[in-house]
Amino acid sequence: MIVLKSEAEIALLRQACRVVAQAHDMLRERLRPGVTTGQIDAWVEEFLLRHGARPAFKGYRGYPATSCTSVNDEVVHGIPGERVLQEGDIIAVDIGAFVDGFCGDMAWTYPIGAVSELAQKLLRVTEEALYKGIEQAIVGRRLSDIGHAIQQHVEEAGFSVVRDFVGHGIGRAMHEEPQIPNYGPPGRGVRLKEGMTLAIEPMVNAGDWRVRVLEDNWTVVTADGSLSAHFEHTVAVRPGQAEILTLL
């Protein structure tokens, strides 16, 4: 069941989203070669707790950390630890947090130092695809219009969209209905209504779309070892233009 939110509930959700966006803003100043993924996670957890937020990922189905840190060929759900970031890496950091009973969710992929032209293009195209999807999150459109716009932009650039993981509704729970694939034909699925709140999150591979899960049962990597990028905003469906809640 898709839960429509009142304006009062969206205001609470906006607070949670703001803290998550602020955590990303904090990270941008600190990410550089020599930093470990464990340090990133410690910074994020300290920041969330200091701002009155509860980490959404930690303990979720046994997940052991506050953030997901996915480097290079890691698509999503990379577990922070002792890995040291190197010049030329790219890292997707996914952060979710509850404030006053509502969950904000945002992911961004960052270049570490100077990165290859391929990595630069992958980051640019994936971020553009995110906004192409958000442009469709308006009253009256169909759910699949979001994924179609994402897939079209990604494949025109010569990249591929991950099929195994999708965006989702969000609110009092981190994962609510509906699921939002990042691919497919337009004009399918439920009609979008005001009060829907969605986490739109394209995951894009430089090579083939197929992925596999490592032995830790969390970290998802590209099957062919190609680079992958992940960008995500939480949005509220509105007439004419979606409201991005995870913007400062």
C-alpha positions in Angstrom: 0.0 0.0 0.0 1.3 3.4 -0.9 1.1 5.9 2.0 0.2 9.5 1.0 1.7 12.0 3.4 0.1 15.2 4.7 1.9 18.5 4.5 2.7 18.2 8.2 4.3 14.8 7.6 6.3 16.0 4.6 7.6 18.8 6.9 8.9 16.2 9.3 10.4 14.2 6.5 12.1 17.3 5.2 13.8 17.7 8.6 15.3 14.2 8.3 16.3 14.8 4.7 18.1 18.0 5.6 20.2 16.2 8.2 21.2 13.6 5.7 22.0 16.3 3.1 24.1 18.1 5.7 26.0 14.9 6.4 26.9 14.7 2.8 28.0 18.3 2.7 30.3 17.6 5.7 31.8 14.6 3.8 32.6 16.6 0.7 35.2 18.6 2.6 36.9 15.5 4.0 37.1 12.9 1.2 40.6 12.5 -0.1 43.3 9.9 -0.8 44.4 8.2 2.5 41.0 8.3 4.2 39.5 4.9 5.1 35.9 3.9 4.6 35.7 3.2 8.3 36.7 6.8 9.0 33.9 8.0 6.7 31.4 5.9 8.6 32.6 7.2 12.0 32.3 10.8 10.7 28.7 10.1 9.5 27.6 8.5 12.7 29.0 11.2 14.9 27.4 13.9 12.7 23.9 12.2 12.7 23.9 11.6 16.5 25.1 15.2 17.1 22.2 16.5 15.1 19.5 14.4 16.9 19.2 11.8 14.1 19.1 8.0 14.4 21.1 6.0 11.7 18.6 4.1 9.6 21.0 1.5 8.2 22.8 0.3 11.4 21.2 -2.9 12.5 18.8 -3.0 9.5 18.6 -6.7 8.7 21.9 -7.0 10.6 23.8 -4.4 8.6 26.8 -3.5 10.8 27.4 0.2 9.9 25.8 3.6 9.7 26.6 4.3 6.0 27.2 2.3 2.9 30.6 3.0 1.2 30.9 1.4 -2.2 34.2 1.9 -4.1 34.8 1.6 -7.8 33.2 -1.7 -9.0 31.1 -1.9 -5.8 27.5 -0.9 -6.7 25.7 -0.6 -3.4 25.9 -1.8 0.3 29.7 -1.7 0.6 30.5 -2.2 4.3 32.9 0.4 5.8 36.2 -0.9 7.2 39.9 -0.6 6.7 40.0 0.1 3.0 42.1 3.1 2.2 40.9 5.4 -0.6 43.4 5.9 -3.4 43.8 8.7 -5.9 41.5 8.0 -8.9 38.9 6.0 -6.9 35.3 6.8 -6.9 33.1 6.1 -3.8 29.4 6.1 -3.4 28.3 7.0 0.1 24.7 6.1 1.0 23.2 7.7 4.2 19.8 7.2 5.8 18.6 8.7 9.1 15.4 9.0 11.2 14.4 12.3 12.8 11.1 12.5 14.7 9.9 9.2 13.2 10.6 10.0 9.5 13.5 8.7 7.4 15.6 10.7 4.9 17.8 8.8 2.4 20.5 10.2 0.1 23.4 8.7 -1.8 26.2 10.4 -3.8 29.2 9.2 -5.7 32.4 11.2 -5.2 35.7 11.3 -7.1 38.8 10.9 -5.0 41.4 13.2 -6.3 41.8 13.2 -10.1 39.8 10.4 -11.7 39.8 9.0 -15.3 37.7 10.4 -18.1 35.5 7.3 -18.0 34.8 7.8 -14.2 34.1 11.5 -14.8 31.6 10.7 -17.5 30.0 7.9 -15.4 29.5 10.3 -12.5 28.1 13.1 -14.7 25.7 10.8 -16.6 24.4 9.1 -13.4 23.8 12.4 -11.7 22.0 13.7 -14.8 19.9 10.5 -14.9 18.8 11.1 -11.3 17.5 14.5 -12.3 15.9 13.1 -15.4 14.0 10.7 -13.2 13.0 13.4 -10.7 11.6 15.5 -13.6 9.0 12.7 -14.0 8.0 12.6 -10.3 5.0 14.9 -10.8 1.3 14.6 -10.2 -0.4 12.7 -13.1 2.6 10.9 -14.5 3.0 7.1 -14.2 5.5 5.4 -11.9 7.4 3.8 -14.8 8.0 7.2 -16.4 10.7 7.8 -13.8 12.6 4.6 -14.7 12.2 5.1 -18.4 13.7 8.5 -18.3 16.6 7.2 -16.3 17.3 4.2 -18.6 17.0 6.3 -21.7 19.6 8.8 -20.6 22.0 6.2 -19.3 21.9 4.0 -22.4 22.2 6.9 -24.8 25.5 7.6 -23.0 26.7 4.0 -23.5 26.2 2.8 -19.9 23.8 0.4 -18.3 21.3 0.5 -15.5 21.4 -2.0 -12.7 18.2 -4.2 -12.7 18.5 -6.0 -9.4 18.1 -3.0 -7.1 15.5 -0.2 -7.3 14.3 3.0 -5.7 11.4 3.0 -3.2 8.8 4.9 -1.3 10.0 6.4 2.0 8.5 8.0 5.1 7.9 6.5 8.5 9.8 3.4 7.2 13.0 3.5 5.1 11.5 1.2 2.5 7.8 1.7 1.6 5.8 1.0 -1.5 6.1 1.6 -4.4 9.3 0.0 -5.7 10.8 2.2 -8.4 12.8 0.4 -11.1 15.4 2.5 -13.0 14.4 1.0 -16.3 11.4 0.0 -18.4 8.7 1.3 -20.8 6.9 4.6 -20.0 3.2 4.9 -19.0 3.0 1.9 -16.7 2.3 1.5 -13.0 0.4 3.6 -10.6 -0.4 7.2 -11.4 1.6 9.6 -9.2 -0.3 11.6 -6.6 0.5 14.5 -4.4 1.7 13.2 -1.0 3.8 10.4 -2.4 7.4 10.6 -1.2 10.0 8.6 -3.1 13.7 7.8 -2.9 14.8 7.9 -6.6 18.2 6.2 -7.0 19.8 5.2 -10.3 22.7 2.8 -10.0 24.7 2.8 -13.3 27.5 0.6 -14.5 30.1 1.6 -17.0 29.9 -2.0 -18.4 27.2 -4.6 -18.3 24.2 -4.2 -16.0 24.6 -7.5 -14.2 25.8 -7.7 -10.6 26.8 -10.2 -7.9 26.8 -10.2 -4.1 30.1 -10.9 -2.3 30.5 -13.4 0.5 29.7 -10.8 3.2 26.1 -11.1 1.9 25.9 -7.3 1.5 28.4 -5.8 -0.9 27.1 -5.8 -4.5 29.7 -5.5 -7.3 29.5 -5.4 -11.0 29.8 -8.8 -12.6 32.3 -7.7 -15.1 34.4 -5.6 -12.8 33.4 -2.3 -14.4 33.0 1.0 -12.5 29.6 1.8 -11.0 28.0 5.0 -9.7 25.0 5.6 -7.4 23.1 8.9 -6.9 19.9 9.3 -4.8 17.5 12.0 -3.6 14.4 11.8 -1.5 11.6 13.7 -3.2 7.9 14.7 -2.7 5.6 14.4 -5.7 4.1 17.8 -6.6 2.1 19.3 -9.5 4.4 20.6 -12.2 7.8 20.0 -10.4 8.9 17.5 -7.7 10.2 18.9 -4.5 13.7 17.5 -3.7 13.8 17.1 0.1 17.5 16.2 0.3 18.7 19.6 -0.9 20.3 22.1 1.4 
